[in-house]
Amino acid sequence: MKRVGNILIVVGICLLVWFGYTQFKQGAMQQNALDEAWLLVEGDQQLVGETEPMEAQNEEPVTLSAPDTQTDHSYEAYESFDIPEQQAFAILDIEALDRSLPIVDGTQPEDLDKGVGHVRQTSLPGGGEQIVLSGHRDTVFRDFGSLELGDTFLVHMPYGSFHYEIKETEIVDAEDRTVIRDMGEEVLVVTTCYPFHYINQAPERFVIYAYPV
């Protein structure tokens, strides 16, 4: 009996070490993706004169901070933007959760390990149609249940920053594909698994609809 207890203790310690390593690795991947996104967002803004040119900084350390909301929200800017392959390309700010998250292209498991996934067949900010983002409820979208109507999202793209206010939420079945659809207007749709504290694969999805401010 004592031997079985010792084995269970060892197994428990191994699981804790594995869980800790997994969390550390995922956190490092998300931080790297966030750094990539900031460099892309702020670098392109330097090209259009939003910040001081690099050569004028006299090799001073660069502080990455949220850019001001842009005025260039034209459809032409959206049309001319190409998402870089295998790289975070935008940032999602959630003020109510005090969180800045990298947005990556795609929603495969390896994509969602890096940050918030952009559903590829949907639009981007400035495109005048539905934009769908998805993320894990226990990592990037932790505490999502505390968000309320009226809370806001700010999406920083290399061609501008876009502000959205939460107007509606709904809970749908995990297999419901009708969430992704043409909506005839710009809507930021953010989804995650539900219930938030469900063990194993959650049977439903929590969906937020946020509209341009």
Helices and strands as residue ranges (DSSP letters): H 2-47, G 54-57, H 75-80, E 90-94, G 95-97, E 99-105, H 109-112, E 116-118, E 130-134, G 144-146, E 152-157, E 160-173, E 187-194, E 204-212
